[in-house]
Amino acid sequence: MTVSLDDVREARERIRGVERIRETPVRQSATLGETVGADVWLKLEHFQKTGSFKPRGAYNCISRIADRGDAERVVAASAGNHAQGVAFAATECGLDSLVFMPETAPQTKIDATRGYGATVELRGDTFADAMAAAQERADEPGTAFVHAYDDADVIAGQGTLGLELLEQVPDPDTVIVPIGGGGLISGVATAMRAAESDVRVVGVQAAAAATAPQSLQKGEPVANEDPDTIADGIATGSLSDQTFEIIRERVDEVVTVDDTEIANATLWLLERTKQMVEGAAAASVAPLLSGDLDVGGTVVPLLCGGNIDIATLQDVLTRALVDRRQFVTIRIRIDDRPGVLGELASLIGNHDTNIRDVRHDRSEQGLPVGEADIVARLTTPSEAAIERIVEDIEDAGYTVRDVGPP
């Protein structure tokens, strides 16, 4: 293997000298533990500088480049979190940084990367487009390329999270790690070799961006040319030869979760633990909430990042509320006369339910003269509230024709 436990330990000593790379806390989640029947501890790596684990690997790699003195600038490609890690680490080490990001990258991540000192250029719609542009620029003299995951120094740096976790939770039974390109899980799985007990390392990928299960089945890396997931931080579309080999050797299991499960986990973490994380981080909790992963003993999901922009958060929360039937459309047949809308609004409001928007529909074919449909989108405190609203509306003499997604 290209990365050893000694490499991870050396990386940790190198990173210890950087005041702004933090030891992030762990927090027990009794609620999640009761749900899955295990002792669950959340590793809050979204508290890390730049909001994700990426400064660990970026600094370990870039500090070694700076020590060699053969480059004045580093270049990288990223959908967001690696970009910020490279920008931060390069500034700490006194090097310039140029980061290529896809045009679809969240604006908050673009702005943050610039804020940490990097020059940002946007290229194409995917991570692969940005990668191609970065690799072309890396051929220039005095420039070193810093890969997001296909680099032994980056992997070793990410593995410091695993060593830290073992000190905070000394005897974990299962560690759950999100997988994009595989750098984080490669480092963490390597670090788990330091544990005296037999730690089960489980990787999680977004189903629409999954490459690890297919790669493991085929025996070589398989690319996904069009990864499409709300978890943009793990939508890399491929493993590298290096991360594939480490995952095959050191990771016990890989599972996938769909975007609805990721959205539900994001909302659950926000509501129940007050942790606002991005989709990549919520993916580590999603298989626990869905019951797709059988666990026991002490379980540690890694909340690896919290860089979610507001537009994405709104979409994620809306999707989760629709899945819970707390955001619905209701269609009610009425006599088209003054005062009806006010009466219905009062009935709905009695159940602490907000009308997001409402319209009269008088255009349906076969609709009797003098009648109309009220079509309202509602946000409710619970699915049970919708049932009570429907009951009250029907008791008032109206016909509820449909209750469905917005």
Secondary structure, DSSP 8 states (H G I E B T S, - for coil): --S-HHHHHHHHHHHHT-TTS----EEE-HHHHHHHTSEEEEEEGGGSGGGBSHHHHHHHHHHHHHHHT--SEEEEE-SSHHHHHHHHHHHHHT-EEEEEE-TTS-HHHHHHHHHTT-EEEE-SSSHHHHHHHHHHHTTSTTEEE--SSS-HHHHHHHHHHHHHHHHHSSS-SEEEEE-SSSHHHHHHHHHGGG-SS--EEEEEEEGGG--HHHHHHHTS----SS---S-GGG------HHHHHHHHHH--EEEEE-HHHHHHHHHHIIIII-----HHHHTTTHHHHHT-S---SEEEEEE-B----HHHHHHHHHHHHHHTTSEEEEEEEEE--TTHHHHHHHHHHTTT-EEEEEEEE---TT--TTEEEEEEEEE-S-HHHHHHHHHHHHHTT-EEEEEE--
